[in-house]
Amino acid sequence: MAPVEIIKKYYQEGTELYEMLLDHSFSVADKSLCIAQIHPEMGLDSAFIYEAAMLHDIGIFKTNSADIHCYGELPYICHGYLGSEILNEEGYPRHALVCERHTGAGLTLENIIKNNLPVPKRDMVPESMEEQLICFADKFYSKTRPQKEKSIDKIRKNLSKHGEDSVRKFDNWCKLFLG
């Protein structure tokens, strides 16, 4: 099933939430594919990158984040593992890993425990190059302004709230994907 068809299964077409999710997802997919194209030496799976980038935020509707039209019950930080559950049920386990591992620069078990985060107690850090690329590209776009790309300095500032390890990981991705 095409990514947009999976999204339509969970989101009502024409709603603000549906449009915002598609706008954000297309921006992340486009950036991811542009980076993949300039790095043929990485041997990245472009078809998978497109699909997974389109689906990486599928779990947001289950969270409570009114500023992006989400009125679920759980905190926004849960959207990654919630999306993973959805995509596993749909039969897309590889795509599910992207959902679970894209939050911030990835969530380590240590960080989850230290900050008492309301997510499963396990490492949720991007591993494959495709997971890392989508996580990286996602940092450039907010959901409230999905077509406006954030600057690297703004991303670093946002990530610094989650610790220097997140900033360091992002800086390494900048060297890897942009350098």
N, C-alpha and C positions, 0 to 999 in steps of 0.2 A: 504494500500500500504506500502511496506517495505521502511525504511528510504533511502536506497541506490537508490531505484527506484524514490523516490521523488527528490533526489539530481540530478539524471540523467535527470530529466525533466527540470532543470534549468542550469545545467553545462554540458559541452561537455566532454564526456568520453575521457580519454587519454591526456587531456591538463594539463599543469602544475598546473593551478588553481584547476581543478578537483582532481588531485592526492594529492595536498597539503591539500585541504579541507578534503578529506577522511582520510589521515594520521593523521591530527590533531583531527578529530572527533573520530576516532578509539582509539587514545590515551586517550582522555577525557572519552570516554565510558568505556574503560578498567579500568581506575583508579576509576571511579565512581562505577562500578560494584564490584571491589575488596573491596572498602570501604563498600559498602552495604552488601557484603557477611560477613564481620567481625562484622557487627552490626545487627544481626537478631532481636534484641530487638526493633529496630526502625520500623520494619514492612514496609520497603521500597518496592515500586513496581519496581522490577528489569526490567521487560519488558518495562515499561514506561521509566525508567532511560536510558536503552540502546537506545531506539528510540529517545528520546529527546536530549540525548548527541550527537547522530549522526546528528541531525538536528539543533542544537543550533546556528550554524553560517551560515545557509542557505542564509542569506541576504547579505553576504559580496560582492557578485558580483555587487551589485547596488552601491557600494562605490568606492571612488577613493583612492586606496592604491597600487601603482605600485610595491612596494617591495614584495607584495604577489599576483601579477598578476591580480589585480582588477582595472578596468578602468571605473567604473560607475561615476556618477555625484556628489554624496553626500559624506560628510566626513565619515570616518570610524566609528566614534562613533554612527552613525545612523544604523549600521548593525543589531542591536538587534531588534529595532522596525520594520525595514524593513522585517526582517525574520519573525517576528510576523505576519505582514500583509500577507505574503506569506502563512504561515501555517494556518492562519484563513481562507483564501480563499480555501485552500486544505481540510478544514474540520477538522483540528487538533487544537482546541482552547487551550487545556491543554498544548500541545507542544509549541504553540505560546507564552504562558506565559514564558516558559523557555528562548526562544529567547529574548523576551523583557527585561527580568529581570537579565540576566547574565553578563551584561557589568560592568567591574570593580568588585566591591563587591555589585553592585546594584546602581542605580541612584535615589537619593531622589529628590522630587520636589524642595526642598530648594537648593540642589546642582545644579540642572538644571538651576534654575533662577539665583542663585548667579554667576554661571560661564557662563551664557548666552549660554548654550549648544543648538545645533540645533536639538533637539529632542522634541517630544510632552511634554507639560507641565503637567506631572503627575508622581506620584511615580512609579518607575520601579525597585522595590527591591524584591529579591527572598523571597517568603513566605513559600511555602510547604517545607518539608524536602528534597524532590527530587529536587526541584528548587535550594535549598541551596547547596546540594551535587554537582550538576552539575556545578554550578557557582564556587564552591570551586575547584573542579577537573580541571576545565578549566584554572585556574590560573597557573597550573604547566607546561603548554605547550604553546609554541609560535607557530605561523604558519610557521615561517621561519626555525625552527628546531623542528618539531613536535615529534620526537622520544626522544629528550633529555629533561629529566625532570628538571625543575628549582628547585633550593633550596628554602627553606622557607625564608631564609634571602633575597634572590634576589626578591622573590614575595613581601615581606614586603616593600622592597626599592621601587619597582615599584608602589605599592599601595599608598605609602606615598605621592607621587606626587598628589594624589587625596584627601588627607586629612587624619587626624588621625582616623576619624570614619571608613574609609575603612580598615585601618590596624587593628583596634580594632575588627571589624567584622571578618576579616580573622583569627586573633588570637583566637577568640571564636570558629570559625569553626575548627581550628587545635585541640583545646581541645575536641570538640564534635566528630569529625570524626577520629582523629589520636590518641587522648589521651586515 
